[in-house]
């Protein structure tokens, strides 16, 4: 009976989340309910809750997590600066005469926005408003157009500076220390967010390359689904800014943020502050900065930051109670008893995360599932950077998988009425398959995630 309690806790919190209750309160409320009931029946030591104040204080004073509001501020400020508009227009002029050129433009701009903003919702909404009407007007298949926008908009999940990698890095760092203690090793080493940023570069570029190849193939096989722009279309586009002027500012910002991390000149948190200042300067350069804009950016940053930290607090309470019911030891014993060892354990974890992505957000999976399984998997000898990138690519699919894929909701909210929801669902399926193929490639060739960190930091 005792062995079933941790799994009952997990199932209960999933049901509460599906009922529509806020994530932070669902995690904390479920944990406190089980802790209270467990103490009444003598199966939970309530004195464990004495550790809660220090855990919550550790969350609030975590230096790594300061990067979250800074990166959010940078992303929202860039969104308000209308960087995407000039980028999309310039790329459309560059690729427009090629079949599938608009799709390629959206993919390239999505990659650049992911590397400069890292906010999936803002990217999907912006490109949905700017490029979807044009793609549909030029005869693009609704499924292909919507699928391309959703998939490229979700690149901010894996391409640094990704907020998801910041959160995952903090969770994995704690899990790595626990795994070291479990193996009797007392080492000050941790998994840094910088390691994950560097490790995600090659998989992120590989994902972009696969999207481009898919769009080229579709344009060749089904020319009517992705036609080229006509000369009249290209002439109708304003040419107020050159390609160089459109590309140079965001590229300089990307180099300043990622370059400082790669060169070892700044931590991710320090680089995030550079990015925030750079975004303000870019807004000034584009004459988009005003008190009204700054107020909107600060309000949005505060809302996202409060949401993340509330979820972190709820997750800390949940994980403490989960460990109080010996949930971690139970998972460890199950994984060790599985035939196939670490391969089977990793396969099951990846499969569970993929399936949970149909109903839960990546933040919920990161703070609920990863702390349960990561210490066990790391104790079984897996490379922490490789495991982190595997989880990040897997969680990226949660933005695209129906029925609760957030990218689908974002695009549905701004798509024209003539675009059916079924078109959006059909459009993302090939891109989900591509993401799973990249995940398989990472599993077969771990060097895709570990080679660059080893070269830079090894």
C-alpha positions in Angstrom: 0.0 0.0 0.0 2.8 2.4 0.9 4.4 1.9 -2.5 1.3 3.1 -4.2 1.2 6.5 -2.4 3.9 8.3 -4.5 2.2 7.2 -7.8 -1.2 8.2 -6.3 0.2 11.7 -5.6 1.4 12.0 -9.2 -1.9 10.9 -10.6 -3.8 13.2 -8.3 -1.8 16.3 -9.3 -2.3 15.4 -13.0 -6.1 15.2 -12.5 -6.2 18.5 -10.6 -4.2 20.2 -13.4 -6.6 18.7 -16.0 -9.5 20.1 -14.0 -8.1 23.6 -14.8 -6.6 24.6 -11.4 -3.4 26.8 -11.4 -0.2 24.8 -11.5 1.5 26.2 -8.5 -1.5 25.7 -6.2 -2.2 22.3 -7.6 1.3 21.1 -6.8 1.4 22.6 -3.3 -2.2 21.8 -2.4 -1.9 18.1 -3.4 1.4 17.8 -1.5 0.0 19.3 1.7 -3.2 17.3 1.4 -1.2 14.0 1.2 1.3 15.1 3.9 -1.6 15.9 6.3 -3.5 12.6 5.5 -0.2 10.6 5.7 0.6 12.0 9.2 -2.9 11.2 10.4 -2.4 7.5 9.4 1.2 7.4 10.6 2.8 6.9 7.2 4.4 10.4 6.9 6.8 12.1 9.2 5.5 15.7 9.5 8.8 16.9 10.9 10.1 16.7 7.4 8.2 19.9 6.7 10.6 21.8 8.9 13.0 21.8 5.9 10.4 23.7 3.8 11.4 27.3 4.8 15.1 26.8 3.8 14.1 25.1 0.5 11.8 28.0 -0.4 14.4 30.6 0.6 16.8 28.7 -1.6 14.4 29.0 -4.5 14.0 32.8 -4.1 17.7 33.5 -3.7 18.8 31.2 -6.5 21.3 33.2 -8.6 20.7 31.1 -11.8 17.0 31.9 -11.8 17.7 35.6 -11.9 18.2 35.0 -15.7 14.5 34.2 -16.1 13.1 37.7 -15.7 16.1 39.2 -17.6 15.6 36.9 -20.6 11.8 37.4 -20.5 12.3 41.2 -20.4 14.7 40.9 -23.4 12.2 38.8 -25.4 9.2 41.0 -24.7 11.2 44.2 -25.5 12.3 42.7 -28.8 8.7 41.8 -29.6 7.6 45.4 -29.0 10.5 46.6 -31.1 8.9 45.0 -34.2 12.1 43.2 -35.1 10.1 40.3 -36.6 8.3 42.5 -39.1 11.5 43.8 -40.8 13.1 40.4 -40.6 10.2 38.6 -42.3 9.9 41.2 -45.0 13.6 41.1 -45.7 13.7 37.3 -45.8 10.6 37.2 -48.0 12.4 39.4 -50.5 15.4 37.2 -50.3 13.7 33.8 -50.7 10.4 35.0 -52.3 11.1 33.8 -55.9 11.8 30.2 -54.7 9.0 27.7 -54.3 8.4 27.4 -50.6 10.3 30.7 -50.1 7.8 32.1 -47.7 8.0 29.0 -45.6 11.8 29.2 -45.6 11.6 32.8 -44.6 9.4 32.0 -41.6 11.8 29.2 -40.6 14.9 31.4 -40.7 13.2 34.3 -38.9 11.8 31.8 -36.3 15.4 30.6 -35.7 16.7 34.2 -35.3 13.8 35.1 -33.0 14.4 32.0 -30.9 18.1 32.9 -30.5 17.2 36.5 -29.5 13.9 36.2 -27.6 13.4 32.6 -26.5 9.6 33.2 -26.0 7.5 30.7 -27.9 4.1 32.5 -27.5 5.4 35.8 -28.7 7.1 34.3 -31.7 4.1 32.2 -32.8 1.6 35.1 -32.4 3.9 37.6 -34.2 4.5 35.3 -37.1 0.9 34.2 -37.2 -0.2 37.8 -37.5 2.4 38.9 -40.0 3.0 35.9 -42.3 0.0 33.6 -42.2 -2.4 35.9 -44.1 0.3 36.4 -46.8 1.0 32.7 -47.1 -2.7 31.9 -47.4 -3.2 34.7 -49.9 -0.4 33.4 -52.1 -1.9 29.9 -52.2 -0.1 28.0 -49.5 -1.7 25.0 -48.0 -3.4 26.0 -44.7 -1.9 22.9 -43.0 1.6 23.6 -44.3 1.5 27.3 -43.4 0.1 26.8 -39.9 2.4 23.8 -39.2 5.5 25.8 -40.3 4.6 28.8 -38.1 3.8 26.6 -35.0 7.0 24.5 -35.4 9.4 27.3 -36.0 7.8 29.4 -33.3 8.6 26.6 -30.8 12.3 26.7 -31.6 12.7 29.1 -28.7 12.3 26.0 -26.5 15.6 24.5 -27.6 17.7 27.2 -29.2 19.5 29.3 -26.5 18.9 31.6 -24.8 15.9 29.4 -23.9 14.0 30.0 -20.6 13.2 26.3 -20.7 16.9 25.5 -20.6 17.4 27.9 -17.7 14.7 26.1 -15.7 15.9 22.7 -16.7 19.5 23.6 -15.9 18.5 24.5 -12.3 16.5 21.3 -11.8 19.2 19.1 -13.3 21.9 20.8 -11.2 20.0 19.8 -8.1 19.4 16.3 -9.5 23.1 15.9 -10.3 24.2 16.7 -6.8 21.6 14.2 -5.4 22.9 11.5 -7.8 26.5 12.2 -6.7 25.6 11.9 -3.0 23.7 8.7 -3.8 26.8 7.2 -5.4 28.9 8.3 -2.4 30.7 11.1 -4.4 30.9 14.5 -2.8 31.8 16.9 -5.6 31.2 20.6 -6.0 30.5 20.1 -9.7 27.1 21.0 -11.0 25.3 21.1 -14.4 25.4 24.7 -15.4 22.9 26.5 -17.6 25.8 27.5 -19.8 26.6 23.8 -20.5 23.0 23.2 -21.6 23.1 26.4 -23.8 26.2 25.2 -25.6 24.9 21.6 -25.8 21.7 22.7 -27.4 23.3 24.7 -30.3 24.0 21.7 -32.6 20.6 19.9 -32.0 18.8 23.2 -32.5 20.5 23.9 -35.8 19.9 20.3 -36.8 16.2 20.8 -36.1 16.2 24.0 -38.3 18.0 22.1 -41.1 15.4 19.3 -41.0 12.6 21.8 -41.2 14.2 23.5 -44.2 14.7 20.1 -46.0 11.1 19.2 -45.3 9.8 22.5 -46.8 12.0 22.1 -49.9 10.8 18.5 -50.4 7.1 19.6 -50.0 7.6 22.5 -52.5 9.1 20.1 -55.0 6.6 17.3 -54.6 3.5 19.5 -54.2 4.3 22.9 -55.9 0.7 24.1 -55.4 1.1 23.7 -51.6 4.0 26.2 -51.5 4.1 28.5 -54.5 6.7 31.2 -55.2 6.0 34.9 -54.9 5.3 36.8 -58.0 7.1 40.0 -59.0 4.1 42.0 -58.1 4.1 40.5 -54.6 7.7 41.5 -54.2 7.2 45.0 -55.5 4.3 45.4 -53.1 6.6 44.9 -50.1 8.0 48.1 -48.7 11.8 48.4 -48.9 12.3 50.8 -46.1 15.1 48.6 -44.6 17.8 46.6 -46.2 18.5 43.0 -45.4 21.7 44.1 -43.6 19.9 46.7 -41.5 17.2 44.1 -40.6 19.7 41.3 -39.7 22.6 43.2 -38.1 21.0 44.4 -34.8 19.5 41.0 -33.7 22.6 39.2 -34.9 24.8 41.5 -32.7 22.5 40.9 -29.8 22.7 37.1 -30.3 26.5 37.4 -30.5 26.6 39.6 -27.4 24.5 37.1 -25.3 25.6 33.7 -26.6 29.1 34.8 -27.5 29.8 36.0 -23.9 28.7 32.7 -22.6 30.7 30.6 -25.1 33.8 32.7 -24.5 33.4 32.2 -20.8 33.3 36.0 -20.3 29.9 35.9 -18.6 27.5 33.5 -16.8 24.1 33.0 -18.4 22.6 35.4 -15.7 25.2 38.1 -16.6 24.6 37.5 -20.3 20.9 37.9 -19.8 21.5 41.3 -18.3 23.5 42.2 -21.4 20.6 41.0 -23.5 18.1 43.1 -21.6 20.2 46.2 -22.1 20.8 45.3 -25.7 17.0 44.9 -26.3 16.4 48.4 -24.8 19.1 49.9 -27.1 17.6 48.1 -30.1 14.2 49.5 -29.3 15.7 53.0 -29.1 17.4 52.5 -32.4 14.1 51.5 -34.0 12.3 54.4 -32.3 9.9 52.0 -30.6 10.7 52.8 -26.9 8.2 54.8 -25.0 6.9 54.9 -21.4 3.8 53.0 -22.6 6.0 50.3 -24.2 8.2 50.1 -21.1 5.2 49.8 -18.8 3.8 46.9 -21.0 7.2 45.1 -21.1 7.7 45.4 -17.3 4.1 44.2 -16.6 4.5 41.2 -18.9 7.9 40.3 -17.4 6.5 40.5 -13.8 3.6 38.3 -14.7 5.8 35.6 -16.3 8.4 35.8 -13.5 5.7 35.5 -10.7 4.2 32.5 -12.5 7.5 30.7 -12.8 8.6 31.3 -9.2 5.1 30.3 -7.8 5.4 27.1 -9.7 8.9 26.6 -8.4 7.6 27.0 -4.8 4.7 24.6 -5.4 7.1 22.1 -7.0 9.5 22.3 -4.0 6.7 21.5 -1.6 5.6 18.6 -3.9 9.1 17.1 -4.2 9.7 17.3 -0.5 6.5 15.4 0.3 7.1 13.0 -2.6 10.5 12.1 -1.1 8.9 11.9 2.4 6.9 9.0 1.0 10.1 7.4 -0.4 9.0 8.1 -3.9 12.5 8.6 -5.3 13.8 5.3 -3.8 10.8 3.5 -5.2 11.5 4.8 -8.7 15.1 3.9 -8.4 14.3 0.3 -7.4 11.9 0.0 -10.3 14.4 1.3 -12.8 17.1 -1.0 -11.6 14.8 -4.0 -11.8 13.9 -3.3 -15.4 15.3 -5.6 -18.1 17.6 -3.7 -20.3 18.9 -1.5 -17.5 19.5 2.2 -18.2 18.3 2.0 -21.9 14.9 0.7 -20.9 14.7 3.3 -18.0 15.5 6.2 -20.3 13.1 4.9 -23.0 10.2 4.7 -20.6 11.0 8.2 -19.2 11.1 9.7 -22.7 7.9 8.0 -23.6 6.1 9.1 -20.5 7.3 12.7 -21.0 6.1 12.7 -24.6 2.7 11.4 -23.7 2.4 13.8 -20.8 3.1 16.6 -23.3 -0.3 16.0 -24.8 -2.0 17.2 -21.6 0.6 19.1 -19.6 2.8 22.2 -20.2 6.6 21.9 -20.3 7.0 23.8 -17.1 4.8 21.4 -15.2 6.7 18.4 -16.6 10.0 20.1 -15.8 9.1 20.7 -12.2 7.1 17.6 -11.5 8.5 14.7 -13.5 12.2 15.7 -14.0 13.0 16.0 -10.2 11.6 12.5 -9.8 13.5 10.7 -12.5 16.6 12.7 -13.2 18.6 11.8 -10.0 17.9 8.1 -10.7 19.0 8.3 -14.3 22.1 10.4 -13.5 23.0 7.9 -10.8 22.8 5.2 -13.4 25.7 6.9 -15.3 24.0 9.1 -17.9 25.8 12.3 -19.1 23.8 15.2 -17.5 24.2 17.6 -20.5 23.1 14.9 -22.9 20.1 14.0 -20.7 19.2 17.7 -20.4 19.1 18.2 -24.2 17.2 14.9 -24.7 14.6 16.2 -22.2 14.5 19.6 -23.8 13.9 18.3 -27.3 11.3 15.9 -26.0 9.5 18.7 -24.1 9.5 20.8 -27.3 6.9 18.5 -28.7 4.5 19.5 -25.9 4.0 22.8 -27.7 2.8 21.0 -30.8 0.9 17.9 -29.6 -2.9 18.2 -29.6 -5.1 18.8 -27.8 -3.3 21.2 -25.4 -0.2 22.2 -27.4 0.3 25.8 -26.5 1.6 26.8 -29.9 -1.6 25.5 -31.4 -3.6 27.7 -29.0 -1.5 30.8 -29.7 -1.9 30.4 -33.5 -5.6 29.5 -33.3 -6.2 32.8 -31.5 -4.8 34.9 -34.3 -5.5 32.7 -37.4 -8.3 33.8 -39.8 -11.7 32.2 -39.4 -11.3 30.3 -42.6 -8.4 28.3 -41.2 -9.9 25.2 -39.5 -8.5 23.9 -36.3 -8.1 20.5 -38.0 -5.7 22.2 -40.5 -3.5 23.3 -37.7 -3.5 19.8 -36.1 -2.7 18.2 -39.5 0.0 20.7 -40.2 2.1 20.1 -37.1 2.1 16.3 -37.4 5.1 16.2 -39.9 7.1 18.6 -37.6 6.4 16.4 -34.5 7.7 13.5 -36.5 10.8 15.5 -37.4 11.4 16.4 -33.7 11.1 12.7 -32.7 13.6 11.8 -35.4 16.0 14.4 -34.1 15.5 12.9 -30.6 16.3 9.5 -31.9 19.4 10.9 -33.6 20.5 12.4 -30.2 19.9 9.0 -28.6 22.1 7.2 -31.2 24.8 9.9 -31.4 25.1 11.6 -27.9 28.0 13.6 -29.4 25.5 15.9 -31.0 24.9 17.3 -27.6 28.2 16.7 -25.8 30.8 17.4 -28.5 30.6 21.3 -28.4 30.6 21.6 -24.5 33.6 19.2 -24.4 35.4 21.3 -27.0 34.7 24.6 -25.2 34.9 23.6 -21.6 36.8 20.3 -21.7 
